[in-house]
Amino acid sequence: QVQLVESGGGLVQPGGSLRLSCAASGAIFSNFYSGWYRQAPGKQRELVASISAGGSTNYADSVKGRFTISRDTAKNTVDLQMNSLKPEDTAVYYCYTLVHLQGYWGQGTQVTVSS
């Protein structure tokens, strides 16, 4: 059974930075597609950034140049470095991985960008 646990969310002022981390048990991130998604109140869940098993990355246009997704193979985590945060980045952020055609979600971590 694959379990994902996110950490690192919180309250930050506009222009600030946060680093989210997703730890996995039951699967090795480097072998599978993984991504970070977010869902703001009243909106659909959307892809923020993803990383393939081969290491290719993909970003939503709204976060390009500000967010960076990476893997730490030693810790078996997928991290999301978020810089120059904006109020519109406020959402619950979810970690996701696809293992043998089965998708798994974390419980989510709240990110609030406000002065």
Buried (B, 14 or more C-beta within 10 A) or exposed (E): EBEBBBBBBEEBEEEBEBBBBBBBEEBEBBEBBBBBBBBBEEEEBEBBBBBEBEEEBBBBEEBEEBBBBBBEEEEBBBBBBBBEBEEEBBBBBBBBBBBEEEEBBBEBBEBBBEE
